[in-house]
Amino acid sequence: MQLRRAKKPLLIIMVSVAIAAVMVVMRPEVKRQEVIQEPLPIDVLEVHKSGLKVNIQSYGEVLPRTESTLASEVTGKIVAVSNDFVAGGFFNKGDELLRIDDRRYRVALKRCEAEVARAKSMLAQAQGKAHVAEQQWRQRTGKQLDQAAKDLALNKPQLQEALANLESARANLQQAKDDLSNTVIRAPFDGLLREKHADIGSFVAVGAPLAVAFAVDYAEVRLPIPEYQLDYMQLPEGVGRMNVESPVTLRSNEAGVQRQWSAQLVRTEGVLDQRSRVLHVVARINDPYGLHDANQQPILRVGSFVEAEIDGRMIEGLIAVPAHVLRPGNVLWVVDEEDRLQQREVVVLPISDEERYVQSGLRDGDKVCLTSVGAVLPGRQVVINNANKVNNEVERMARGMEVEVEPEDALLATPTILGVVDE
């Protein structure tokens, strides 16, 4: 009985093995098939080298080329002021702005004139005495005197004193004339009065501020340029380049109206800011208030905030590609002669956010993949969808587009670059 129970599991195992063997023998044969990858449909851009004129965009505030505090050089009461001696008043160089009571200075001038006349008289007397003494000296022959005694005998000390008194009187006379002239405050330049600190009836002392004025013959705009963009510009600095002036276009939006002015880049400040790594350049605009402009340009007021576009230099041998085709590490996909994808590492100039300008790594006629292909391996077969449109795209890229990139932080006014391809 126990033997039968022991054989039963063994029988089950044997039957199971037999069934498994039959299933293995009777299974259908599986035919292996090769997996064929379909060509990946993509769009491409056939690229060609061309020249690129780089325009730098920056921002800045309109500043006067010079600003001065007008101060009194004499003491007295203001007795007259010009109609233009008001905040916002225009004046020309040499115009009388105000007048200080000059009566005491006229009296001082008369006294100094009298002192000069007296000194001249004393000098004439000293010269006469010296002449008489010289005649007497010639009659005294045979006497031996030292030089000091001789000078004293000829009245030379008295003559020198009279000459010194005359020079002192003349100096006092000149000072009196200057004081009288300084009672009239005249404009030091063609300008505009920004602030007024005194008026008729005010008593002013020497050094008292009367007004603040600035010149209006031309204005300046201080523009920050990042260090990496300086190579794209023609800067007026260095030997033989101080007279280089790059055209600058200034723009401002006032009440929805776009206004524009022509300016010139005239100098740089010569030092990079250690924190921001920018170099400030200075653009000049002539006659900002339109006082002498026959073309009637719009008025550009001091203190206005303007956008500046600076003409840069021409860079040859660049290839423009859309920004989205670049992968991390400045790598992009190109299609080879066998219509397969290959990776290409390129050197890119940091000019625009919408397009990238390749300096090296691409050749004329290369086909750059425009389609996002995801995670593929080099050598993947592709089919070009836009083969008939490639030439049109090339023509569009060759014509070029004006690219404006707004700064990330308007408060810092970080400059950007405009790129225009020159046909």
QUIBELMO-V580719 format. One record per backbone hydrogen bond with DSSP energy under -0.5 kcal/mol. CO is the residue of the C=O (numbers start at 1). NH is the residue of the N-H. E is the energy in kcal/mol with one decimal. If there is no record, write none. Layout:
CO&NH&E / CO&NH&E
//
This chain:
1&5&-1.6 / 2&6&-1.6 / 3&7&-1.8 / 4&8&-1.4 / 5&9&-0.7 / 6&10&-0.7 / 7&11&-2.2 / 8&12&-1.9 / 9&13&-2.2 / 10&14&-2.1 / 11&15&-2.3 / 12&16&-2.2 / 13&17&-2.3 / 14&18&-2.2 / 15&19&-2.4 / 16&20&-2.5 / 17&21&-2.4 / 18&22&-2.3 / 19&23&-2.3 / 20&24&-2.2 / 21&25&-2.3 / 22&26&-2.4 / 23&27&-0.8 / 24&27&-0.6 / 30&32&-0.5 / 34&36&-0.6 / 35&37&-0.6 / 39&41&-0.5 / 40&383&-2.3 / 42&385&-3.2 / 42&386&-0.5 / 43&370&-3.4 / 43&371&-0.9 / 45&47&-0.6 / 45&368&-2.9 / 47&365&-3.2 / 50&318&-2.3 / 51&422&-0.6 / 52&54&-0.7 / 52&315&-3.2 / 53&55&-0.5 / 53&420&-2.6 / 54&312&-0.9 / 55&418&-5.7 / 56&310&-3.4 / 57&416&-1.9 / 58&308&-3.1 / 59&224&-0.7 / 60&306&-2.7 / 61&222&-0.9 / 62&303&-2.5 / 63&220&-3.2 / 66&215&-2.1 / 68&70&-0.7 / 68&213&-2.7 / 70&210&-3.8 / 70&211&-1.4 / 72&207&-3.7 / 76&204&-3.0 / 77&101&-3.1 / 78&201&-2.7 / 80&99&-2.9 / 82&85&-1.4 / 84&86&-2.3 / 86&89&-2.5 / 89&193&-2.4 / 91&191&-2.0 / 92&95&-2.2 / 95&187&-2.4 / 97&82&-3.3 / 98&185&-2.6 / 99&79&-2.6 / 99&80&-1.4 / 102&106&-1.9 / 103&107&-2.1 / 104&108&-2.0 / 105&109&-1.7 / 106&110&-2.1 / 107&111&-2.2 / 108&112&-2.1 / 109&113&-2.3 / 110&114&-2.2 / 111&115&-2.3 / 112&116&-2.0 / 113&117&-2.1 / 114&118&-2.5 / 115&119&-2.5 / 116&120&-2.3 / 117&121&-2.0 / 118&122&-2.6 / 119&123&-2.2 / 120&124&-2.3 / 121&125&-2.3 / 122&126&-2.4 / 123&127&-2.6 / 124&128&-2.2 / 125&129&-2.6 / 126&130&-2.3 / 127&131&-2.0 / 128&132&-2.3 / 129&133&-2.7 / 130&134&-2.1 / 131&135&-2.0 / 132&136&-2.3 / 133&137&-2.2 / 134&138&-1.8 / 135&139&-1.1 / 136&140&-0.9 / 137&140&-0.6 / 139&141&-1.4 / 143&145&-0.6 / 146&150&-2.2 / 147&151&-2.7 / 148&152&-2.1 / 149&153&-2.3 / 150&154&-1.7 / 151&156&-2.3 / 152&155&-1.3 / 155&159&-1.9 / 156&160&-2.5 / 157&161&-2.2 / 158&162&-2.0 / 159&163&-2.1 / 160&164&-2.4 / 161&165&-2.4 / 162&166&-1.8 / 163&167&-2.2 / 164&168&-2.4 / 165&169&-2.2 / 166&170&-2.4 / 167&171&-2.2 / 168&172&-2.3 / 169&173&-2.1 / 170&174&-2.3 / 171&175&-2.3 / 172&176&-2.3 / 173&177&-2.3 / 174&178&-2.5 / 175&179&-2.6 / 176&180&-2.2 / 177&181&-2.5 / 178&182&-2.4 / 180&183&-1.0 / 181&184&-1.5 / 183&100&-3.4 / 183&185&-0.6 / 184&186&-0.6 / 185&97&-3.2 / 185&98&-1.2 / 187&94&-2.7 / 189&191&-0.6 / 190&216&-2.2 / 190&217&-0.6 / 191&91&-2.1 / 192&194&-0.6 / 192&214&-2.1 / 193&88&-3.8 / 195&212&-2.3 / 199&202&-2.2 / 202&78&-3.0 / 202&204&-0.6 / 204&76&-2.5 / 205&208&-2.0 / 208&72&-2.1 / 210&197&-2.8 / 210&198&-1.0 / 211&70&-2.7 / 212&194&-2.5 / 212&195&-1.8 / 213&68&-3.0 / 214&192&-2.4 / 217&287&-2.9 / 218&65&-1.0 / 219&285&-2.3 / 220&63&-3.8 / 221&223&-0.6 / 221&283&-2.4 / 223&281&-2.9 / 225&279&-2.9 / 226&229&-1.4 / 227&230&-1.2 / 229&232&-1.4 / 230&233&-1.6 / 232&313&-2.5 / 233&235&-0.8 / 235&237&-2.0 / 238&241&-1.8 / 241&244&-1.4 / 246&265&-2.8 / 247&311&-2.5 / 248&250&-0.5 / 248&263&-2.8 / 249&309&-2.5 / 250&261&-2.4 / 251&307&-2.9 / 252&254&-0.7 / 252&259&-3.1 / 253&255&-0.6 / 254&257&-1.8 / 256&258&-0.6 / 257&254&-2.6 / 257&259&-0.5 / 259&252&-2.0 / 261&250&-2.6 / 263&248&-2.3 / 264&266&-0.7 / 264&284&-3.4 / 265&246&-0.7 / 267&282&-2.9 / 271&280&-0.5 / 273&277&-1.9 / 277&227&-1.9 / 278&273&-2.9 / 279&225&-2.0 / 279&281&-0.5 / 280&269&-2.5 / 281&223&-3.3 / 282&266&-2.2 / 282&267&-1.3 / 283&221&-2.3 / 284&264&-2.1 / 285&219&-2.6 / 287&290&-1.8 / 288&300&-3.1 / 292&294&-0.7 / 293&296&-0.8 / 299&301&-0.6 / 301&304&-1.9 / 304&62&-2.8 / 304&306&-0.6 / 306&60&-2.1 / 307&251&-2.7 / 308&58&-2.6 / 308&310&-0.5 / 309&249&-2.5 / 310&56&-2.2 / 313&54&-1.9 / 314&316&-0.5 / 315&52&-2.8 / 318&50&-2.4 / 319&358&-3.4 / 321&356&-3.5 / 322&325&-1.1 / 323&326&-1.3 / 327&330&-1.2 / 327&331&-1.2 / 330&346&-2.6 / 331&327&-3.4 / 332&344&-2.5 / 333&369&-2.6 / 334&336&-0.5 / 334&342&-2.7 / 335&367&-0.6 / 336&339&-1.7 / 339&382&-2.5 / 340&336&-2.6 / 341&379&-3.6 / 342&334&-2.8 / 344&332&-2.3 / 346&348&-0.5 / 347&359&-3.2 / 347&360&-1.1 / 349&351&-2.0 / 349&357&-0.8 / 354&323&-2.1 / 355&352&-0.6 / 356&321&-2.7 / 356&358&-0.7 / 357&349&-2.7 / 358&319&-1.7 / 360&347&-2.7 / 363&366&-2.0 / 366&47&-2.6 / 366&368&-0.7 / 367&335&-2.4 / 368&45&-2.2 / 371&373&-0.7 / 374&376&-1.3 / 377&380&-1.3 / 380&341&-2.3 / 381&40&-2.5 / 383&42&-2.4 / 383&385&-0.6 / 384&387&-0.5 / 386&389&-1.3 / 386&390&-0.9 / 389&393&-2.0 / 390&394&-2.3 / 391&395&-2.1 / 392&396&-1.9 / 393&397&-2.3 / 394&398&-2.2 / 395&399&-2.0 / 396&400&-1.4 / 401&403&-0.6 / 402&404&-0.5 / 403&405&-0.5 / 404&406&-0.6 / 408&410&-0.6 / 409&412&-0.6 / 409&413&-1.1 / 409&414&-0.9 / 416&57&-4.1 / 418&55&-4.2 / 418&420&-0.5 / 419&403&-0.5 / 420&53&-2.8 / 421&423&-0.5
//
